[in-house]
Amino acid sequence: MDPVSLRLFVRTVEEGRITAVAHSEHIAAAAVSKRLSEMEQALNTVLLTRTNRGVVPTAAGLALLSLARRALRGLDDIPLQMKDFNQGVKGDVRIYANISSLSQFLPQDLKRFTAQYPLVNIHLEENVSTRTLRAVAENAADIGIFTVGDHCAPLEILNYRRDRLALLVPVGHTLCDHASVRFIETLDHFYIGMRVDSGLSVQMARAAAEADRPLRVRMNVASYDVLAMMVEAGLGLGLMPEDLARQHAQRLDLTVIGLEDPWAAREIKMCVRRYADLTPAARLLVDHLGGAATWQDPVLRHRREPAPTR
């Protein structure tokens, strides 16, 4: 059922005469008649009754007339629906990202991307690293951004950014005279923690357990802004990315202290199910974010790695 034959069929029913259609379409009448006969053979049914006065559609012909008009309208709509693509790539991309990437890197990276590709719709949701990995694996998200840890998922892992954790304490705290400390030296004090299932909270609990010391968390909060305000209020110490900690220290009565532990240096990665299967819009965003990693940090290279396995 090619479009040309469908159009000739519709025109023939509307005109009632094959010769009139042949004249208006600049096609030989025999060619029009041949196409109509081939359609009847392909459908194994009579579509037109031929008389001395012209042609009349059968019941099957009337049914095909409705279907053909609908199909042809759909074909005519394609140029209209594709018009936006003349202006650039268009599509929807679903991202799950942890709060560290949202608080530090993603706003400016996405600003640059949307300026270049304004027709790409980005659906962004904040979530902890473990849920982000699961969302990508289950196709609830196209791209996941997470902090490297003991994660296991059948995904392709790509570089994004790096950060370093620092200790945030209120001005006048007994630790303020330290330029840097080990995490174990802080465990006599209460902490303000992030969400209990966040990668940072999991890492803090693991480090305390390895030191055979209790981790005293007074409360858990959902954002670094709230954590900083709780620390300023003297309710506990806080861990957060060093750049964010220094920003908060500039506007609040807080002191930033370096954290000496090796796990304080963190890698933030991207994950996808399979890069080759991404939509054009999603691939462009992954390449953009990977490129941001390269020019921000020459040590990072945009490469795909197998996911860690148990």
C-alpha positions as CSV (number, residue, x, y, z in Angstrom):
1,M,0.0,0.0,0.0
2,D,2.2,2.8,-1.3
3,P,1.1,6.5,-0.8
4,V,0.9,7.1,-4.6
5,S,-1.6,4.3,-5.1
6,L,-3.6,5.4,-2.1
7,R,-3.8,8.9,-3.4
8,L,-4.9,7.7,-6.8
9,F,-7.6,5.6,-5.2
10,V,-8.9,8.4,-3.1
11,R,-8.9,10.8,-6.1
12,T,-10.7,8.2,-8.3
13,V,-13.5,7.7,-5.7
14,E,-13.8,11.5,-5.4
15,E,-13.9,12.1,-9.2
16,G,-15.8,9.0,-10.2
17,R,-13.8,8.7,-13.4
18,I,-10.3,7.3,-14.0
19,T,-9.7,9.5,-17.0
20,A,-10.3,12.7,-14.9
21,V,-7.8,11.5,-12.3
22,A,-5.3,10.6,-15.0
23,H,-5.6,14.1,-16.6
24,S,-5.2,16.0,-13.3
25,E,-2.3,13.8,-12.1
26,H,-0.6,13.8,-15.6
27,I,-0.6,10.0,-15.6
28,A,-1.8,7.7,-18.3
29,A,-5.3,6.3,-17.6
30,A,-4.0,2.8,-18.2
31,A,-1.4,3.4,-15.4
32,V,-4.0,4.5,-13.0
33,S,-6.2,1.6,-13.8
34,K,-3.3,-0.8,-13.4
35,R,-2.5,0.6,-9.9
36,L,-6.1,0.2,-8.8
37,S,-6.3,-3.3,-10.1
38,E,-3.0,-4.2,-8.2
39,M,-4.5,-2.8,-5.0
40,E,-7.6,-5.1,-5.4
41,Q,-5.3,-8.0,-6.1
42,A,-3.2,-7.3,-3.0
43,L,-6.3,-6.9,-0.8
44,N,-8.1,-9.8,-2.5
45,T,-11.3,-7.8,-2.7
46,V,-13.2,-5.6,-5.2
47,L,-12.8,-2.0,-4.4
48,L,-14.5,-0.3,-7.4
49,T,-17.4,-1.2,-9.6
50,R,-16.7,0.0,-13.2
51,T,-19.7,1.2,-15.3
52,N,-20.1,3.1,-18.5
53,R,-20.4,6.3,-16.5
54,G,-17.3,5.8,-14.4
55,V,-16.5,4.0,-11.2
56,V,-18.4,3.5,-7.9
57,P,-16.8,2.3,-4.7
58,T,-18.0,-1.0,-3.2
59,A,-18.5,-1.4,0.6
60,A,-14.9,-2.5,0.8
61,G,-13.9,0.5,-1.3
62,L,-15.7,2.9,1.1
63,A,-14.0,1.3,4.1
64,L,-10.6,1.7,2.4
65,L,-11.4,5.3,1.5
66,S,-11.7,6.2,5.2
67,L,-8.5,4.3,6.1
68,A,-6.6,5.8,3.1
69,R,-7.6,9.4,4.0
70,R,-6.5,8.9,7.6
71,A,-3.1,7.4,6.5
72,L,-2.5,10.2,4.0
73,R,-3.3,12.9,6.6
74,G,-0.7,11.3,8.8
75,L,1.9,11.4,6.0
76,D,1.0,15.1,5.3
77,D,1.5,15.9,9.0
78,I,5.1,14.5,9.1
79,P,6.7,17.7,7.7
80,L,4.9,19.8,10.3
81,Q,5.9,17.5,13.1
82,M,9.5,17.5,12.0
83,K,9.7,21.2,11.4
84,D,11.2,21.8,14.9
85,F,14.1,19.5,14.1
86,N,15.3,22.0,11.4
87,Q,16.2,24.2,14.4
88,G,18.3,21.6,16.1
89,V,18.2,18.4,18.1
90,K,14.9,17.8,20.0
91,G,14.0,15.2,22.6
92,D,13.5,14.4,26.3
93,V,16.3,13.2,28.6
94,R,15.7,11.9,32.1
95,I,18.5,12.4,34.7
96,Y,18.8,11.2,38.2
97,A,21.6,12.9,40.1
98,N,22.9,13.0,43.7
99,I,22.9,16.2,45.7
100,S,26.7,16.7,45.4
101,S,26.5,17.0,41.7
102,L,23.4,19.1,41.8
103,S,24.9,21.5,44.4
104,Q,28.3,21.9,42.7
105,F,28.4,21.2,38.9
106,L,25.1,20.5,37.2
107,P,23.5,23.9,37.2
108,Q,26.2,25.6,35.1
109,D,26.8,22.5,33.0
110,L,23.1,22.2,32.1
111,K,22.9,26.0,31.5
112,R,25.5,25.7,28.8
113,F,23.9,22.7,27.3
114,T,20.4,24.2,27.1
115,A,21.8,27.3,25.6
116,Q,23.2,25.2,22.8
117,Y,20.2,22.8,22.5
118,P,17.1,24.7,23.5
119,L,14.7,22.0,22.2
120,V,16.0,19.3,24.4
121,N,13.8,18.9,27.5
122,I,15.7,17.7,30.6
123,H,13.7,16.0,33.4
124,L,16.0,16.2,36.4
125,E,15.4,14.4,39.7
126,E,17.6,14.5,42.8
127,N,18.2,11.1,44.4
128,V,20.8,9.2,46.4
129,S,23.5,7.3,44.4
130,T,22.1,3.8,45.1
131,R,18.6,4.7,43.8
132,T,20.1,6.6,40.9
133,L,22.0,3.5,39.7
134,R,18.8,1.4,40.1
135,A,16.7,3.9,38.2
136,V,19.1,3.8,35.2
137,A,19.3,0.0,35.3
138,E,15.4,-0.2,35.4
139,N,15.1,2.4,32.6
140,A,13.4,5.0,34.8
141,A,16.3,7.3,33.9
142,D,18.5,7.7,30.9
143,I,21.5,9.1,32.7
144,G,22.6,8.8,36.3
145,I,25.1,10.9,38.2
146,F,26.5,9.3,41.4
147,T,29.4,9.2,43.8
148,V,31.6,6.2,43.4
149,G,31.4,3.6,46.2
150,D,30.5,0.0,46.6
151,H,28.0,0.0,43.8
152,C,27.2,-2.9,41.6
153,A,25.0,-2.6,38.5
154,P,25.2,-3.8,34.9
155,L,25.8,-0.3,33.5
156,E,28.4,1.7,31.5
157,I,30.3,4.1,33.8
158,L,31.7,7.4,32.6
159,N,33.7,10.1,34.2
160,Y,32.1,13.3,35.3
161,R,33.8,15.3,38.1
162,R,35.8,15.0,41.3
163,D,35.4,16.7,44.7
164,R,36.9,16.5,48.2
165,L,35.2,16.4,51.5
166,A,36.0,18.8,54.3
167,L,34.8,19.3,57.9
168,L,32.6,22.2,58.8
169,V,32.6,23.4,62.4
170,P,31.1,26.5,64.1
171,V,33.5,29.3,64.9
172,G,35.1,28.9,68.3
173,H,34.9,25.1,68.2
174,T,37.7,23.1,69.9
175,L,38.8,21.8,66.5
176,C,39.1,25.3,64.9
177,D,42.9,25.4,65.5
178,H,43.4,22.4,63.3
179,A,44.3,22.9,59.6
180,S,43.2,19.3,58.9
181,V,42.1,16.3,60.9
182,R,41.5,12.6,60.5
183,F,37.9,11.5,60.7
184,I,38.6,9.4,63.7
185,E,39.7,12.5,65.6
186,T,36.2,14.0,65.2
187,L,34.1,11.1,66.5
188,D,33.9,12.4,70.1
189,H,31.5,15.1,68.7
190,F,28.0,14.9,67.4
191,Y,27.4,15.2,63.7
192,I,24.7,16.6,61.5
193,G,24.2,14.0,58.8
194,M,22.7,14.0,55.3
195,R,20.0,11.5,54.5
196,V,20.7,8.1,56.1
197,D,20.8,6.3,52.7
198,S,23.1,8.9,51.0
199,G,26.5,7.9,49.9
200,L,28.1,10.3,52.3
201,S,26.2,8.9,55.3
202,V,27.0,5.4,54.3
203,Q,30.7,6.3,54.0
204,M,30.8,8.0,57.4
205,A,29.1,5.0,59.1
206,R,31.6,2.6,57.4
207,A,34.6,4.7,58.5
208,A,33.4,4.8,62.1
209,A,32.8,1.1,62.1
210,E,36.3,0.4,60.7
211,A,37.7,2.5,63.6
212,D,35.5,0.6,66.0
213,R,33.9,3.9,67.2
214,P,30.3,5.0,67.3
215,L,29.1,7.6,64.9
216,R,27.0,10.1,66.9
217,V,24.5,11.7,64.5
218,R,22.2,14.2,66.2
219,M,19.9,14.6,63.1
220,N,19.8,13.9,59.4
221,V,18.9,16.6,56.9
222,A,18.2,16.7,53.1
223,S,20.4,19.5,51.9
224,Y,23.8,21.0,52.4
225,D,22.3,24.4,53.1
226,V,20.3,23.1,56.1
227,L,23.3,21.1,57.3
228,A,25.5,24.3,57.3
229,M,22.8,26.2,59.3
230,M,22.6,23.4,61.9
231,V,26.4,23.4,62.2
232,E,26.4,27.2,62.8
233,A,23.7,26.7,65.5
234,G,26.2,24.4,67.3
235,L,24.1,21.3,66.9
236,G,27.0,19.2,65.5
237,L,29.8,19.0,62.9
238,G,29.2,18.5,59.2
239,L,30.9,16.9,56.3
240,M,30.4,18.3,52.8
241,P,32.3,19.0,49.6
242,E,35.1,21.5,50.4
243,D,34.0,24.1,47.8
244,L,30.5,24.1,49.2
245,A,31.9,24.3,52.7
246,R,33.9,27.4,51.9
247,Q,30.9,29.1,50.3
248,H,28.9,28.5,53.4
249,A,31.8,29.7,55.6
250,Q,31.8,33.0,53.8
251,R,28.2,33.9,54.8
252,L,27.9,32.0,58.2
253,D,30.0,31.8,61.3
254,L,31.7,28.6,60.2
255,T,35.3,27.2,59.9
256,V,36.4,24.8,57.2
257,I,38.9,22.1,58.2
258,G,40.6,19.7,55.8
259,L,39.8,16.0,56.0
260,E,43.0,13.8,55.7
261,D,41.3,10.4,55.1
262,P,41.8,8.9,51.6
263,W,38.1,8.5,51.1
264,A,37.6,12.3,51.4
265,A,38.8,12.5,47.7
266,R,35.7,11.4,45.7
267,E,34.9,10.7,42.1
268,I,31.5,11.6,40.7
269,K,30.6,9.5,37.8
270,M,27.8,9.1,35.1
271,C,26.1,5.9,34.3
272,V,24.0,4.8,31.3
273,R,22.5,1.4,30.4
274,R,24.4,1.4,27.0
275,Y,25.8,4.5,25.4
276,A,25.2,3.2,21.9
277,D,21.5,2.8,22.6
278,L,20.9,6.4,23.9
279,T,18.7,8.8,21.9
280,P,20.6,11.5,20.0
281,A,19.6,14.1,22.7
282,A,20.8,11.9,25.5
283,R,24.1,11.1,23.8
284,L,24.7,14.8,23.2
285,L,24.1,15.5,26.9
286,V,26.4,12.7,28.0
287,D,29.1,14.0,25.7
288,H,28.6,17.5,27.0
289,L,28.9,16.5,30.6
290,G,31.9,14.4,29.9
291,G,33.5,17.3,28.0
292,A,32.9,19.5,31.0
293,A,34.9,17.0,33.1
294,T,37.8,17.2,30.8
295,W,38.2,21.0,30.6
296,Q,37.5,21.4,34.3
297,D,39.9,18.7,35.4
298,P,42.5,17.5,32.8
299,V,43.2,14.4,34.9
300,L,39.7,13.1,34.0
301,R,39.1,11.7,30.6
302,H,35.7,10.9,29.0
303,R,35.8,7.2,28.7
304,R,33.4,4.3,29.3
305,E,34.3,1.7,31.8
306,P,32.7,-1.5,32.8
307,A,30.6,-1.3,36.0
308,P,32.2,-2.7,39.2
309,T,31.2,-6.2,39.8
310,R,31.1,-8.3,42.9
